Amino acid sequence: MRLKHWIRAGAASALAMAAAAPGGLAQAADTQAGAAPVITATTNTTFLDEIHGQQAMAWVRAQNLHTTSTLEKDPRYAGFYKDVLTGLQAPDRLAMPSLMGGAIWNFWQDAAHPHGIWREASQASYLKKAPDWAVRLDVDALAKQDGVNWVFKGANCLAPADEHCLVALSNGGEDAETLREFNSKTGQFVPGGFVFSRSKQTAAWLDANTILLARDWDGKGTTLTPSGYPFVVKTMVRGAAAGEEKELFRGEASDMAVMPLVLTDGDGHQLVMIQRSVNFFETRYAVVDGGKALRWLALPAKSEIQGLLKGRLIVSIEEDWHPAGQTTIPAGSLLSVDPGAVEQGGQVIFTPGPSQSIDQVGVTKNTVLVSLFDNVRGRAMRFTPTQAGKSWQATALALPDMTSVHIVDTDHASDTAFLSVEGYLEPSQLWLLEGKGQPRKVKSAPARFKTDKLVTEQFWATSTDGTRVPYFIVHRRDMKLNGANPTLLTAYGGFQVSYTPLYAPEIGQLWLDRGGVYVVANIRGGGEFGPAWHEAGRKSGRQKVYDDFASVGRDLINRKITSPRHLGIRGRSNGGLLSGVQMTQHPDLWNAVIIGVPLLDMEHFETMSAGASWAAEYGSMSMPAEADFLRSISPVQHLKADVSYPEPFIFTATSDDRVGPVHARRFAARLEALGKPFFYYEDIEGGHSGTVNAPEVAHERALEAVYLSHRLMDVN
């Protein structure tokens, strides 16, 4: 339940497509804000910090126009755009299931529904080739009715019936949401029901008439942390007048965030809790007794509650735990804990080995499911408590190798679960797990590109300090080791997030099909080998992350797979910071650099958007040693007039209220002031996922493909 979803690695394919904006060129050509400022060495660029300011938007539109008018001239652009858009809107995509109220629910977007529809089918119908879907919510119709660019952000429903729901709607893809009560049985918003206006907020159903809510209570930010998230939880009762809500818990203003948490298991047990995130990695949990009193649980600070089973908490720990009277429980373990006797420790369900790490945990009525990585290869296991309840029976689930395995959803009322399997060359598959049996494949997405002449391999590079770093490489079987293969290298390297095999049709169509080589590096800072792999690259140890990545680049060159002239890199969010650092630390190692929705001004990140959230990952300028390190790597401040840089492609989004567009603007403005060439594209509408509708996603990906073709393929 930790807040890792607030900053995640962006997959090569789009993760959010839910607005009805026109294509990017039309937006870019709109210069209604007036003449664009030209930035020189003497220009005061503080106007760029005003995200929606007139001068800032004029500069953005001018940069967008330069980028689109240049790259769209390439004759390959139209084909690239068409290929990506066709894949994003293909009617035979997998409709990923959500188990809710005894039925299957799915959110679906296509050319006819760019905002999307939320729909329902029975499980029997869903398993057919053509399910009989019933549309419950048409977001396109709602957006038209309200005159708001609504993006569907999911729904929070009251277990076990899942009839009372709060639908989360975002304007243009920002993290701030509006919550509206929705009845899943009638398919209608509830007249006079709960409605909570725009805020970064978290709600939890206590019962059909009571909600626990954390949000910006006065609209002035006095109940928000420096990260922009709430720290006050109140009890909302149906029918109560505004101002009558009762405060349940108030955290510290210095916290990262505070939120309510209500857990329910398949046997009807309910646990009402408060989750207080002191920082991004350290969390305290309290049980709410009698509707008011709090009983804090003596769990490790670095722990995450994954669910409730048979009245016991399922908890993963990210640091060694030394409960009284019990041997040390290693970091990375998964436990079953009695919420009334946490100080006594817990039963160990699973402790990963040296090459393993837990990725996801799902809880059914009687079992715990775990997806994990073993040398970055996906695995899954089912754990069942013994009759005596003192140990756990482990069953390995038979699934394909060299893939990523993810838990799509679990059913608390039964032992049904859906798993997904995909690889760089294996389209997504959906596997159904029922009862005590092995999973069976029930659906597969069709192939979007030819793979018969391609192969996936795993190699290892040696980093600067001698650490071995794995990486996946996808290439043609007949690839020549001549140093001339156009190669795109990507990674994430932060927040204990693992970057693992993903089927991305646009990578296949726009890159692999044309002879490109695709490489994913599993560098430190991620979670591929558990907490220690992440910890090694945290704060002032972060140079190891950047050394790992550069070492993979050099390994590709040493193997004669590619050369600096044909080697490009891509990263977004924390990976965008990675790309920015690589551009400034090793400008001669790459010939293409894609920097997406990035952090780049590390001397000031704590005061920008939700940046204060990430001091536990990056360090803080308030700590001298950490400040020295941040100054040493901050890309904006390390751009130099006398250095020749590869011409980068920088993209961001105006409405990104997580990282924010100012990082990217400052970096591009610094390049402009130095007279260095660059491409810059800012999606006028879109949150941290960047682009928010299929045409705009296709537009941005096609621009990237043209850019990479120019830099890595059209060179000798």
N, C-alpha and C positions, 0 to 999 in steps of 0.2 A: 504493500500500500504506500510505499515511499513515492516521492514526487518525481521519479526519474522521467516520467512522460513529459515533463516540462522542458526538457532539453534532450532530444534524441537524435541519433544518427539518421540522416535522410537516405532512404534507399535510392538506387539509381532510377527507379520508376517513381512516378508521382504518388504521394500519399494522400493528397487532399484535392478534390475536384468538385466543388459544390456551389459555384456562383455562376451567374449568367452574364458575365462581362464579355465584351467583344474581344477580338484578337488584339495582341499586344501592339501591332503597328498602329492601329487606330488610336490607342491610348498614347503611344509615343508621339504621334504627330500633333496631339492637342497641346498647343502652347498658349492656352488662354491666360496663363499667369504672367505673360509679358516676356520681355527680352531676357534671355538666360545670362547670368553673370559669367564672365570669363575669369578663371582663376589663374593668378600669377603668383610669383614669389612674395609679393607685397599685399596680396588680397587677404582681407579679414574673412575667414570662412565660417565664423560662428553662426551665420544665417542657416547653414546646413543642419544645425542642431534643432531648429524649429521644424519638426517633422512634416507638418502640413503647411508651412509658411509659403508665402507667394514666391519669394526669391528661391527658396529651396526647391519648390516644385518646378519652377521654370528651369533650373539647372538640371533636375532629374529628367524632365521631358527632352531637353536638348541632348543629354547623354543617351537616352533611350533612342532618340531619332538617329543619332550618329551610329549606334550599334546596329539597329535594325536596317537602316538604309544601306549600310556597308555589307552586312552578312547576308541579307535577303537577296542581294544581287547575284549571289552564287547560284548557278543553275541547279545545284543539288538540293537547295533549300526546300523547294516545293515538294520534292519526293520524300525528303526527310520528314517534313511536316505531315504529309499524308500518311506515311507509314506509322508514325507515333499516334496520330489521332485515331486511325483505324483500329489500332490495338487497344487504345484506352476506351473506345466506345464499342468494342466487339460484343455482339449479343451472346457469344458462347464463352465469355469469361466465367470463372467460377463465382457463384453466388455464395459468399462465405456465411455460415450459419451462426445464429445466436440462439441458444436454448432458453426459452422464456415461456412460462405458463403452460408447459406441456406441448408447445408448438415450436416451430422454427421461424425465426424472424431474420430479415436481411435488409440492409440498406443498399440501394442500387441506383447507379447513375449511368446514363447513356445519352445519346444525341437528343432524344426526345425529353429527357429529364436531367438537364445539366445540374440542377440543384439536388435532385434525387427524390426517390420514393422509399418509404419505410413500409415493408410488406410482410405478410405472414402466410405460412403454409403448414399443413400437418407434416409430421416427420415422414409418414408413408408417402405423401405426395412429394415432399422435398427430394426423396431418394430417387424419384423417377427422372427421366431425362428432361422432361418439361413439366416442372411443378405447377400446380394450380395456385398461383399467388393471389392473395387478396390485399389490395393496397389499403393501408391504414392511415398513412400520412403522406400527402403530396407536398413536398417542400417548395417545388416550383410554384404551385398554386398559392401557397402561403406567402411566398416572397412577393408575388404579384399583388395579392390582396393587401399586404401590409406596406408595400412599397419599400421593402428592406432587402438587402442582399444577403438573405439568410443562408448560413452554412450549418448543416446538421452536425452536431457534435456528440450525438448519442443520447441514451435515456437511462435514467436510474429508477428502477421499479421495486415495489414493495414485495418481498418474498413472503410466502411461497407462491401466491396466486399471480403475482406480477401484473395485476390489473391497474393499480395506482402507479403512475409513472410521472417523472419530471423529465420533460424533453429539453435538452440543452441546445440553444440556437445562438450562433455567433454571427455578428455583422461583418461579412467580408473575410472571415477566417481568423480573426484575432482570438486571443486566449480568453478574454472577457466574454461572458455568456449571459443570455437571458434564459431563465428557467420557467417553463409553463407546465401546469398539470395536464396530463393526458390520460384518458381511459383506454387501455389497450383492447378492451372487449368491445366498446362501442366505436373505436377508431376516431374519437372526437376529443378536442380540448374540453376540459370540464368547465361549464359555465360557472363563473364565480369561484373557480378553483384557485389553488395556489399559483401566484405569479410573482417571480422575483426578478426585478429589473437588472439591467446590464451591470455586471461586476465580475471580477475574478472570485468565484465562490464555489463552495462544496456543500452538498446537501445529503442527508441520510434520513430515510424513513424510519420513524419509531413505531408508528402504527398508521392506520388509514387516515387519521385526523391530526397527526403530529409529525413535524419534521424538525430535525436538528440542522441548523444552517450556520455556516461561517461565510461572511461577506464584508463588503464595505458598508457599514451600517448608516453612516451619516452623509455619504457622498462627498466627504471632504478628505478622506484618506486617513482619518485619525485612528481607525481600527485596522489599518493596513501596516504591514511590516515594511522595512526599507526595500524588500524584494518585491513589494506590491501585492502581497498575498495577505489574507485575513488572519487575525489572531484572536478573534472573539467569536464564540459559538453561542447562539441563542436558540431557545425552543419556540417554534412557531406552531400555534394551535389554530385549526380551521375555525374561521369565523371571528377570531379575535381582531380587535381594532388595531390599526397601526400604532406602534408605541407600547402595546401591551405585551410584546414578546419578552420572555424572561431570559436573562443571561445565565447560561449554564457554566461557561468557563471562559476565562480571559488569560491568554498566555502573556508572554513578554513582547514588548514592541521590538526587541532585538531578535526575536525568533525569525526563522524563515517563513513558517506557516503553521497554522493550527486548523484542524478539521475534525468533524465528527465521523464516527465509524460505527456502523451497526452490522454485526455479523450474525448470520443465521445458518444452521446446519440442517441436514435432511431429517433429523429427529425432532426438530422443532425448538431446539435450544437457541436462545438469542442472547447476544452479548453486546451491550451498548458501551462504546468507548470514545475516548478523546485521543487523537493522535497529534502530538506536539513535535513538529520538526524543528529542532534547535538549529540545525543547519542542513545542508543537502544530504548528509550521510548519517547524522546522529538524531535519533528519534526517541521520544518517551511516550509510553502508552499508559492510559489510565482507564480503569473500569468505572462506569457510572453506576453507583448503587443507590437505589431509592430515588432515582430521578434527579439527584443533586450531588450527593457525596461522591468524591473521587478517591479511588484506591489505585495508587501508582504501582505498576508492575516492575519488578526488579529484573527486567530483561537487559541484555547488553545494549549499550547506546547505539551500536551499529547492528540493528536487527530489523527485520521486516515481517509483519504478520501477514500470512498468506491466506488464512481462512480458518474455519471452525469445523471440527469433525468430532462427533460423539461428545460434544461439550468441551473439547480440548482445543487449544490454540495450535495451529500449525505455523511454525516460526522458522525463518531462515536467519542465520547469524553471520555477520561479515567480520567478526573479530573473535578471538579465542574467548571462551566463557569459563569462568571458574566458580560455579555455584557451590555453596557450602556443602561439604560432605560428599562431593562428587568429583571424579577426575575431570581434568580439563577437556572441554568439548571444543574441537578445532574450528577455526573460522571456515566458513563455507558450508557448514553442516545444516541439515534440515531436522527440526525437532517437533515433537508433540509435547505440549506443556499444559499442565493443569492451571487455569487462570486463578485458582484460589490458593495455589501453593507454588508460585513461580520461584520463590527463593530456594526451593529444593531442586531446581534444575528441571531437566526434561528427558524424555526418552529420545534417543537418537534414531531417527528414521533412516538417514543416509548421510554419509560423509564422503565427498568426492575424493578420488585419488589425485596424485600429483599432476596428471595430464588432463584432469577433468574439472568442470565447473557446472553448477546448476544454472540453467537459463530461466525456466519458468516453472511454476508450481500451480497445479489445479486440484481442487477438492471436489469429489463426488459425494454421494451419500455414505459410502463405506470405504472409500479408498483415497489415496493421495497419488496424483500423477506428477511426474517430474520429466521435463525435457532438459537435456544436458548436452554438453560438448565433451568429446574425448579427442584430444588433439585437434580441436575445432571441427570435428565431425559430429553431426547430430545423432543423438540417441534419445530413447524414452524408456521410462520404467514406471511400473505400477507398484505401490506399496500398500499392503493390507494389514491392519492390526490383527494379531493372533487373538484367539478366543479369550485368552487370559488378559489380553490388553497390555502385555508387558514387553512385547517385541513386535517386529514387523516383518512380514513376508515380502520379499522382493521378486518381481517378475520383469524380465527384460521383454520389451515389446519389439516384435519383428518388423522392422521398417527398413527402407533402402539406405545404403551407405553413401558417403560423400555428399550428403545433403544437409539442409537445416530442417529440424523438426520443431514444430511449434504447437502449443496447446491453443486451439481455436476457442473452445468453450467447454465447460463442464456443467452437468446437471446435478444440483444438490439434492433433488428428489429421487434420483436413481443413480446407477453407475454408468450412465451414458456420457460419452465425451467425443468430441471431434478433434482430430489432429491434422495438421497440414505438413506436407513434405515438399520441398523444392530444392533444386540445385541450380548451378549456373547454366546447365544444359538440360535440366529436367523441369518441365512446366509444373506448376502447382498441382498437387494431388490432395484429395481430401480422404481421410481415413476415419472410419467409425469404430469406436470402441464401446462394447456393450458387455455388462456383467463381468465374468471372470475370463472371457476368451481373449484371443489375440485380435488386434485391429484388422479391419478389412477395408480395402480401397473401394470407395463408393463413387467418387467423381474425379475427373482429370481435366485440366484445362488443355486445349489443343496447343500444339507447338506453333510458335510465331516466327521461328526462323529455322533454317536447316542446321542440323548438328552432326550429320554423319561424317563430316571431315574435321570436326573439332574434338578437342580433348581437354579435360581438366586435370591438372597436376598440383601437388603440394610440394613446395620447396622450402628450404630454411636458409635464412641469411644470418650472419654473425654481426651483432651490433658492436658499437665502439667499445663497450665494457666487456665484451665476450659473450653476452647473452644471445642464445639462439632464438630467432624470431621467425615464425612460420608465415608463409604467404601462399595463396592460391593463384594459379595462373591458368587462363583459358586461352587456347590458341589453336591454330590449324595443325593437324597431325604432321603435315609436311613443312612446317616452319623451318626456314633456313637460319642457322646460327651465324648470321653475317653482320649483326649490329644494326640492321636497317629496318627492323620491324616496328611499325608505329605502335606504341605501347601506352596505355592509360593505366596509371597506378592510383589507387584510392585507399583510404583508411579512415578511422575515426579517432581512436586513441584517447578516450576519456570517459569519466563518469561510470566506470565499470560496465560500459555498454559493449556487447560483443558484435562484431561485424562479420557476418557469416554468409554462406552460399545463398544467393537470391537469384531467382529467374527474372530477368529484366528484358522484356522483348526489345526495347529500344537499344540496349547495348548489343543484343544479337543482330538486329537489323541494320543499325546505323554504324556499327563498329566491327563486330566479329565477321559479319558477312562480307565486309570489304577488306578483310585481311588484317584487321587490327588485333592487338593482343590486349587482354584485360587482366589486371592484377589487383588483388585485394590483400593488403598486409594486415596481419593480426598483431599489431604493435602493442607495447605496454600502455597502460592507462585504461585499456578495455577490460572486459571481464572474461576473456576467453580461457584463462587459466585460474580464475577465482580471485578472491580479494587481494592476494599478494601481488598478482600481475597488475592490478589497478593501483595498489598502494605505491608500487615502485615508480609510477609516473605522476604522482600527485604533488601539487605545490612545487617546491623548489627542485623536486626530482623530475620535473617535467621535461628537462632537456633530454632525458633518456627516451621519451616518446619521439622527439624530433630526430634523435640519433638513430633510433630503430628504423624510422621511415626512410631516412637518407641511406641507411645501410641496405635496405631492400632495393632502393633505386640503383645503388652501386653494384649489388649482386646481379641484377638484371643486365647491367652493362658488362660485368665481368664474365657472365655466361654467354656473352655475345648475342643475347636476345634482342637488345636494342642499343641505343647510344643516346647521349644527351640531346642530339638534334631530333631524335624521334621519340623522346620520352616526355610524356605529359602527366600531370597530376590533377586530381579533383577531390574536393572536400566541401562539406557543408556544415553549418553551425559550428560545433567544436572542431569538426573536420575542416571548416573554412579557415579557422585559426591555424590549423596545421598547415594548410596550403599557403597561407600568408607568411608563416614562419619559414617554410621551405623556400619560398620565393626570395626572402631577404637573407637567409643564412646560406643558401646554396643556389644563387641565381644562375650559375653555369651548369647546373645538373639537369635542368628541365628546359624544354622549349615551349611548353604550354602549361598554364596554371589556371585552373577554374576554382574560384573562391565564392562559395554560396552561403547566403544568409549568415555571414560570419561575425565572430568576435575578432577585432583587429587592433583596437586601442586598449591594450591591457594595463596602461597606466591609469585609465579612467573607467574601466568596465563596471566597477562597483556602483557607480552613480548613473549608469545608463540602463534604462528599461528594467528588466528583472535581474540585472547583473549582480546585485548584492547576494542573490541566491547561491552564487557559485564560488564564493570566497573559500569554502571548504575544499573545493577542487583545485582552484588556481593559486590560492594565497591571497593576501590582502596588502594593499599599499600602506595600511596602518602598522604593519609589522616590518621593521627595517630589513631583515634578511629576505623576506618574501618580496618586499618592494624592490630590492636590488635585482632579484631574479626577474620579476615582471618587466622592469626597465630593460633588462638584457635581451628579452625576446619579443617585446611589443612591436609588431610589424609596422604600424603607422610611423613610429618614431625612428625606425631603422631604415627607412627608405633614404637613399643617398643620391646626390646629384652626379657623382662620379662613377656610379655603378651601372652596368648595362643589365637590365632585367628582361626576362621573357615578357612579351606583351600579354597581360592577364585578361581573363574574362571574369568579371565580378557581377554577381547578381544578388538581389535582395528584394524586400517587399516593404512598401510604405507602412502597411498596417501591422507589421510584425511587432507585437507588444511584449515579446519575450526577450529576444536579443536586440531588436530594433534596427532600423536602416542606417543609423548614424555612424556605426563602425565602418560600414562599406563606403559611405559617403566621404568620411574623413580620409580613408585610404586612397580612394580615387582622386579626391581633391589634392592630396599631397603629390600623387603622380602627375596630375595636371600642372601643378605649380612647378614641378621639376622638369616639365616638358617631356615626360615619358609617355609613350603610347599605351592605351588600354581600351578595353571594351567594358561598358557598364550598362547593366539593365536592371531597372527597379520596377517590379510589378506594382502598379498603382493600387490594386486591390489584392490582398493576400496576407495571410499571417506568417508565422514562422515556417510553415510548410512551403512558403514561397508562393507558387502559383495555385489558384483555387478553382479552376475549371479546365475541362479537357482541352478545349482549343488553346488556352493560354499555356497549359503544360506542354502541349505539342509544339507550340511556338518557341518556348524557351529551350526545349530539348533540341529542336532543329537548329536554333542559333548555336548552341553548344557544338553540335555535330559539324556544322560548317566551320566553326572556329578550330576545332580539333583537326579537321581535314586540312585546313590551310597550314596549320602549324606543324603537323606531324606526318601527314601523307604527301602533301604537295611540295616536299623538299627532297633534295638529293642526299 
